Amino acid sequence: MSEPTSFPIQRRSLRLTIVTPLQVVLDVAGVWHVRAEDVTGSFGILPGHADFLTVLAVSVLIYRRGDVDGADGSAGEERFIGLRGGVLQVTGGQHVQVFAREATLGDDLGVLSTDVKQRLLAAAAQEAEAHKSFSRLEGSLIHHMTDYLRQDQGGGTTRRLVDR
């Protein structure tokens, strides 16, 4: 039985681009590892990954760039991006693109976590207030429609709203 053939490790890298509706948040080359999360869980992307498309959960994307085997035993610099959902696409095994509603860059996971949590809580409060306002508007509309229909029926004639 022959020994397995050893293939040299190629020093390929990824280009990582993160875009929100307002700006290009990040566009870097030399990335050799991306970790993200969708509804099925956390996953990793390395150079040469198959083409891929997924919907991201609200999460923190982690990427590494720099020396894979640093002289000090490090594994390159690690960076964090808080994402408010989005879509991740890998093309050609070399380009990872993320299209997100909101993205926050950070070097410290603890600080980023606190910042993202505060932003999400503020967004949730705004959405709750908008929902309450919409519910009040809907209630007012129903109230005015029922008043209109009562007045219309009280006069002896029935008019249809659609015919007007």
LUMROLO-845617 format. One record per residue: residue in three letters; residue number from 1; x, y, z of N, C-alpha, C in turn. Coordinates in nm, 2 decimals. Layout:
<nodes>
> ala_NUM_X_Y_Z_X_Y_Z_X_Y_Z
...
</nodes>
This chain:
<nodes>
> met_1_0.09_-0.12_0.00_0.00_0.00_0.00_0.09_0.12_0.00
> ser_2_0.06_0.22_-0.09_0.15_0.33_-0.10_0.10_0.44_0.00
> glu_3_0.19_0.53_0.04_0.16_0.64_0.13_0.08_0.74_0.05
> pro_4_-0.01_0.81_0.13_-0.09_0.92_0.06_0.01_1.03_0.01
> thr_5_-0.03_1.08_-0.10_0.05_1.19_-0.16_0.02_1.32_-0.09
> ser_6_0.12_1.39_-0.06_0.11_1.52_0.01_0.11_1.63_-0.09
> phe_7_0.00_1.71_-0.08_-0.01_1.83_-0.17_0.03_1.95_-0.10
> pro_8_0.10_2.04_-0.17_0.14_2.17_-0.10_0.02_2.25_-0.07
> ile_9_0.02_2.32_0.04_-0.08_2.41_0.08_-0.07_2.54_-0.01
> gln_10_-0.18_2.57_-0.08_-0.17_2.69_-0.16_-0.21_2.81_-0.07
> arg_11_-0.14_2.92_-0.09_-0.16_3.04_-0.01_-0.26_3.13_-0.08
> arg_12_-0.37_3.08_-0.12_-0.48_3.16_-0.18_-0.55_3.23_-0.07
> ser_13_-0.63_3.33_-0.11_-0.70_3.41_-0.01_-0.84_3.45_-0.07
> leu_14_-0.92_3.51_0.02_-1.05_3.55_-0.02_-1.05_3.71_-0.02
> arg_15_-1.15_3.76_-0.10_-1.18_3.90_-0.09_-1.31_3.91_-0.02
> leu_16_-1.32_3.99_0.09_-1.44_4.00_0.17_-1.50_4.14_0.15
> thr_17_-1.63_4.15_0.10_-1.70_4.28_0.08_-1.83_4.27_0.16
> ile_18_-1.85_4.38_0.24_-1.97_4.39_0.32_-2.03_4.52_0.28
> val_19_-2.16_4.51_0.24_-2.23_4.63_0.19_-2.37_4.64_0.26
> thr_20_-2.40_4.77_0.30_-2.53_4.80_0.36_-2.60_4.89_0.25
> pro_21_-2.73_4.92_0.27_-2.79_5.01_0.18_-2.73_5.15_0.17
> leu_22_-2.65_5.19_0.27_-2.60_5.32_0.27_-2.45_5.33_0.23
> gln_23_-2.38_5.22_0.25_-2.23_5.23_0.22_-2.17_5.09_0.20
> val_24_-2.05_5.10_0.15_-1.96_4.98_0.15_-1.89_4.98_0.28
> val_25_-1.92_4.89_0.37_-1.86_4.89_0.51_-1.72_4.84_0.51
> leu_26_-1.70_4.73_0.42_-1.57_4.67_0.42_-1.54_4.61_0.28
> asp_27_-1.42_4.63_0.24_-1.38_4.56_0.11_-1.23_4.54_0.13
> val_28_-1.19_4.41_0.17_-1.05_4.38_0.19_-1.02_4.25_0.12
> ala_29_-0.89_4.24_0.09_-0.83_4.12_0.03_-0.74_4.05_0.13
> gly_30_-0.69_3.94_0.10_-0.60_3.87_0.19_-0.67_3.80_0.31
> val_31_-0.80_3.78_0.30_-0.87_3.71_0.40_-0.86_3.56_0.38
> trp_32_-0.83_3.48_0.48_-0.81_3.34_0.46_-0.91_3.26_0.54
> his_33_-1.00_3.32_0.62_-1.11_3.25_0.69_-1.22_3.34_0.72
> val_34_-1.34_3.30_0.69_-1.46_3.37_0.73_-1.55_3.28_0.80
> arg_35_-1.61_3.32_0.92_-1.71_3.24_0.99_-1.83_3.33_1.01
> ala_36_-1.95_3.27_0.97_-2.07_3.34_0.97_-2.18_3.24_1.03
> glu_37_-2.30_3.29_1.04_-2.41_3.21_1.09_-2.54_3.24_1.02
> asp_38_-2.60_3.13_0.98_-2.74_3.13_0.92_-2.83_3.06_1.01
> val_39_-2.95_3.03_0.97_-3.05_2.96_1.06_-3.01_2.82_1.09
> thr_40_-2.93_2.76_1.01_-2.88_2.62_1.04_-2.77_2.62_1.14
> gly_41_-2.70_2.73_1.16_-2.59_2.74_1.26_-2.47_2.81_1.20
> ser_42_-2.36_2.79_1.27_-2.23_2.86_1.23_-2.16_2.78_1.12
> phe_43_-2.10_2.84_1.03_-2.02_2.78_0.92_-1.90_2.86_0.89
> gly_44_-1.80_2.79_0.83_-1.68_2.86_0.79_-1.66_2.85_0.64
> ile_45_-1.58_2.95_0.59_-1.55_2.96_0.45_-1.40_2.98_0.43
> leu_46_-1.34_2.90_0.35_-1.20_2.91_0.32_-1.18_2.93_0.17
> pro_47_-1.06_2.98_0.13_-1.04_3.00_-0.01_-1.07_2.87_-0.09
> gly_48_-1.13_2.88_-0.20_-1.17_2.77_-0.29_-1.30_2.71_-0.25
> his_49_-1.38_2.77_-0.16_-1.51_2.72_-0.13_-1.60_2.72_-0.25
> ala_50_-1.69_2.63_-0.25_-1.79_2.62_-0.36_-1.88_2.74_-0.36
> asp_51_-1.93_2.78_-0.48_-2.03_2.89_-0.48_-2.14_2.86_-0.38
> phe_52_-2.19_2.96_-0.32_-2.28_2.94_-0.20_-2.36_3.07_-0.18
> leu_53_-2.48_3.05_-0.14_-2.57_3.16_-0.11_-2.66_3.12_0.01
> thr_54_-2.66_3.21_0.11_-2.74_3.18_0.23_-2.79_3.31_0.29
> val_55_-2.90_3.30_0.37_-2.95_3.42_0.44_-2.89_3.41_0.58
> leu_56_-2.83_3.52_0.62_-2.77_3.53_0.75_-2.86_3.57_0.86
> ala_57_-2.84_3.52_0.98_-2.91_3.56_1.10_-2.85_3.68_1.16
> val_58_-2.91_3.74_1.25_-2.85_3.85_1.33_-2.74_3.79_1.41
> ser_59_-2.61_3.83_1.38_-2.50_3.76_1.43_-2.37_3.84_1.42
> val_60_-2.26_3.78_1.46_-2.13_3.84_1.44_-2.05_3.76_1.34
> leu_61_-2.01_3.82_1.23_-1.92_3.76_1.13_-1.78_3.78_1.18
> ile_62_-1.70_3.67_1.17_-1.56_3.68_1.21_-1.47_3.65_1.09
> tyr_63_-1.37_3.73_1.07_-1.28_3.70_0.96_-1.14_3.71_1.00
> arg_64_-1.05_3.64_0.94_-0.91_3.64_0.97_-0.83_3.67_0.84
> arg_65_-0.73_3.76_0.86_-0.64_3.79_0.75_-0.50_3.80_0.81
> gly_66_-0.40_3.81_0.72_-0.26_3.81_0.76_-0.20_3.67_0.75
> asp_67_-0.09_3.66_0.82_-0.01_3.53_0.82_-0.09_3.42_0.88
> val_68_-0.11_3.31_0.81_-0.17_3.19_0.86_-0.09_3.13_0.97
> asp_69_0.04_3.13_0.95_0.13_3.08_1.06_0.23_3.19_1.09
> gly_70_0.19_3.28_1.18_0.27_3.39_1.22_0.39_3.34_1.29
> ala_71_0.50_3.42_1.29_0.63_3.39_1.36_0.60_3.37_1.51
> asp_72_0.50_3.44_1.57_0.48_3.42_1.71_0.38_3.31_1.74
> gly_73_0.34_3.23_1.64_0.25_3.13_1.66_0.10_3.17_1.65
> ser_74_0.08_3.30_1.61_-0.05_3.35_1.59_-0.11_3.30_1.46
> ala_75_-0.24_3.32_1.45_-0.31_3.28_1.33_-0.37_3.40_1.26
> gly_76_-0.29_3.50_1.25_-0.33_3.62_1.18_-0.42_3.71_1.26
> glu_77_-0.46_3.82_1.21_-0.55_3.92_1.28_-0.69_3.87_1.27
> glu_78_-0.77_3.88_1.37_-0.91_3.84_1.37_-0.99_3.97_1.39
> arg_79_-1.09_3.99_1.31_-1.18_4.10_1.32_-1.32_4.06_1.32
> phe_80_-1.41_4.14_1.37_-1.55_4.11_1.40_-1.64_4.21_1.33
> ile_81_-1.75_4.17_1.28_-1.85_4.25_1.22_-1.99_4.21_1.27
> gly_82_-2.06_4.30_1.34_-2.19_4.27_1.39_-2.29_4.29_1.27
> leu_83_-2.37_4.19_1.24_-2.46_4.20_1.13_-2.61_4.19_1.17
> arg_84_-2.69_4.28_1.12_-2.83_4.27_1.14_-2.90_4.20_1.03
> gly_85_-2.87_4.07_1.02_-2.92_3.99_0.92_-2.85_4.02_0.78
> gly_86_-2.90_3.95_0.68_-2.84_3.98_0.55_-2.83_3.86_0.46
> val_87_-2.76_3.87_0.35_-2.74_3.76_0.26_-2.59_3.75_0.23
> leu_88_-2.54_3.63_0.24_-2.39_3.60_0.21_-2.38_3.52_0.08
> gln_89_-2.29_3.56_0.00_-2.27_3.49_-0.13_-2.12_3.47_-0.15
> val_90_-2.08_3.34_-0.19_-1.95_3.31_-0.22_-1.95_3.28_-0.37
> thr_91_-1.85_3.35_-0.44_-1.84_3.33_-0.59_-1.70_3.30_-0.63
> gly_92_-1.69_3.20_-0.71_-1.56_3.16_-0.76_-1.46_3.11_-0.66
> gly_93_-1.50_3.08_-0.54_-1.41_3.04_-0.44_-1.31_3.15_-0.39
> gln_94_-1.34_3.27_-0.43_-1.24_3.38_-0.40_-1.31_3.50_-0.35
> his_95_-1.44_3.52_-0.36_-1.50_3.64_-0.32_-1.62_3.61_-0.23
> val_96_-1.62_3.67_-0.11_-1.73_3.66_-0.02_-1.80_3.79_-0.01
> gln_97_-1.93_3.80_-0.05_-2.00_3.92_-0.04_-2.11_3.91_0.06
> val_98_-2.13_4.01_0.14_-2.23_4.02_0.24_-2.32_4.14_0.22
> phe_99_-2.44_4.12_0.20_-2.54_4.24_0.18_-2.62_4.24_0.31
> ala_100_-2.61_4.34_0.39_-2.68_4.34_0.52_-2.75_4.47_0.54
> arg_101_-2.85_4.46_0.63_-2.93_4.58_0.66_-2.84_4.68_0.74
> glu_102_-2.76_4.63_0.83_-2.67_4.71_0.91_-2.55_4.63_0.94
> ala_103_-2.43_4.69_0.95_-2.31_4.62_0.98_-2.22_4.72_1.07
> thr_104_-2.17_4.66_1.18_-2.08_4.73_1.27_-1.95_4.66_1.28
> leu_105_-1.84_4.73_1.25_-1.71_4.68_1.26_-1.65_4.69_1.40
> gly_106_-1.57_4.59_1.44_-1.51_4.60_1.57_-1.38_4.51_1.58
> asp_107_-1.29_4.55_1.67_-1.17_4.47_1.70_-1.19_4.39_1.83
> asp_108_-1.28_4.44_1.92_-1.30_4.38_2.05_-1.44_4.32_2.05
> leu_109_-1.45_4.19_2.06_-1.58_4.12_2.06_-1.67_4.17_2.17
> gly_110_-1.62_4.19_2.29_-1.70_4.24_2.40_-1.77_4.37_2.37
> val_111_-1.68_4.47_2.32_-1.73_4.60_2.29_-1.83_4.60_2.18
> leu_112_-1.80_4.52_2.08_-1.89_4.51_1.96_-2.03_4.44_2.01
> ser_113_-2.02_4.34_2.09_-2.14_4.28_2.14_-2.23_4.38_2.21
> thr_114_-2.17_4.46_2.30_-2.25_4.56_2.37_-2.31_4.66_2.27
> asp_115_-2.23_4.71_2.18_-2.28_4.81_2.08_-2.39_4.75_2.00
> val_116_-2.37_4.63_1.94_-2.48_4.57_1.86_-2.60_4.55_1.94
> lys_117_-2.59_4.50_2.06_-2.71_4.48_2.15_-2.78_4.61_2.17
> gln_118_-2.71_4.72_2.20_-2.78_4.84_2.22_-2.85_4.89_2.09
> arg_119_-2.79_4.87_1.98_-2.85_4.91_1.85_-2.98_4.82_1.82
> leu_120_-2.97_4.69_1.85_-3.08_4.61_1.82_-3.20_4.64_1.92
> leu_121_-3.17_4.67_2.04_-3.27_4.71_2.14_-3.34_4.84_2.09
> ala_122_-3.26_4.93_2.05_-3.32_5.06_2.00_-3.40_5.04_1.87
> ala_123_-3.36_4.95_1.78_-3.43_4.92_1.66_-3.56_4.85_1.70
> ala_124_-3.56_4.76_1.80_-3.68_4.68_1.84_-3.78_4.78_1.91
> ala_125_-3.73_4.88_1.98_-3.82_4.98_2.04_-3.88_5.06_1.94
> gln_126_-3.81_5.10_1.83_-3.87_5.18_1.72_-3.97_5.10_1.65
> glu_127_-3.94_4.97_1.63_-4.04_4.88_1.56_-4.16_4.87_1.64
> ala_128_-4.15_4.85_1.77_-4.27_4.83_1.86_-4.35_4.96_1.86
> glu_129_-4.29_5.08_1.86_-4.36_5.21_1.86_-4.43_5.22_1.72
> ala_130_-4.37_5.18_1.61_-4.43_5.19_1.48_-4.55_5.10_1.48
> his_131_-4.54_4.98_1.54_-4.65_4.88_1.54_-4.77_4.94_1.62
> lys_132_-4.74_5.00_1.73_-4.85_5.06_1.81_-4.91_5.17_1.74
> ser_133_-4.84_5.26_1.67_-4.89_5.37_1.59_-4.98_5.31_1.48
> phe_134_-4.93_5.21_1.41_-5.01_5.15_1.30_-5.14_5.09_1.36
> ser_135_-5.14_5.02_1.47_-5.26_4.97_1.54_-5.36_5.07_1.57
> arg_136_-5.31_5.19_1.62_-5.40_5.30_1.65_-5.46_5.35_1.53
> leu_137_-5.38_5.37_1.42_-5.44_5.42_1.29_-5.54_5.32_1.24
> glu_138_-5.51_5.19_1.25_-5.61_5.09_1.20_-5.74_5.09_1.28
> gly_139_-5.73_5.11_1.41_-5.85_5.12_1.50_-5.93_5.24_1.46
> ser_140_-5.86_5.35_1.44_-5.93_5.47_1.40_-6.00_5.46_1.27
> leu_141_-5.94_5.40_1.17_-6.00_5.38_1.04_-6.12_5.29_1.05
> ile_142_-6.11_5.18_1.13_-6.23_5.09_1.15_-6.34_5.17_1.21
> his_143_-6.31_5.25_1.32_-6.41_5.32_1.39_-6.48_5.42_1.29
> his_144_-6.41_5.49_1.21_-6.47_5.59_1.11_-6.55_5.51_1.01
> met_145_-6.50_5.40_0.96_-6.58_5.32_0.86_-6.71_5.28_0.92
> thr_146_-6.71_5.22_1.04_-6.84_5.18_1.10_-6.93_5.29_1.12
> asp_147_-6.88_5.41_1.17_-6.97_5.53_1.18_-7.03_5.57_1.05
> tyr_148_-6.95_5.57_0.94_-7.00_5.60_0.81_-7.11_5.51_0.76
> leu_149_-7.08_5.38_0.78_-7.18_5.28_0.74_-7.31_5.29_0.82
> arg_150_-7.30_5.32_0.95_-7.42_5.34_1.04_-7.50_5.46_0.99
> gln_151_-7.43_5.57_0.96_-7.50_5.69_0.91_-7.57_5.66_0.78
> asp_152_-7.50_5.59_0.69_-7.55_5.56_0.56_-7.67_5.47_0.57
> gln_153_-7.67_5.37_0.65_-7.79_5.28_0.67_-7.90_5.35_0.74
> gly_154_-7.87_5.44_0.83_-7.98_5.51_0.90_-8.06_5.60_0.81
> gly_155_-8.01_5.65_0.70_-8.08_5.74_0.61_-8.17_5.66_0.52
> gly_156_-8.18_5.53_0.52_-8.27_5.46_0.44_-8.21_5.41_0.31
> thr_157_-8.09_5.46_0.28_-8.03_5.41_0.15_-7.90_5.35_0.19
> thr_158_-7.86_5.25_0.12_-7.74_5.18_0.14_-7.65_5.20_0.03
> arg_159_-7.54_5.27_0.05_-7.44_5.29_-0.05_-7.32_5.20_-0.03
> arg_160_-7.26_5.16_-0.14_-7.14_5.08_-0.13_-7.02_5.17_-0.15
> leu_161_-6.92_5.14_-0.06_-6.80_5.22_-0.07_-6.73_5.21_-0.20
> val_162_-6.74_5.09_-0.26_-6.67_5.06_-0.39_-6.72_5.15_-0.50
> asp_163_-6.85_5.18_-0.50_-6.91_5.25_-0.61_-6.88_5.39_-0.62
> arg_164_-6.82_5.45_-0.51_-6.79_5.59_-0.51_-6.67_5.63_-0.58
</nodes>
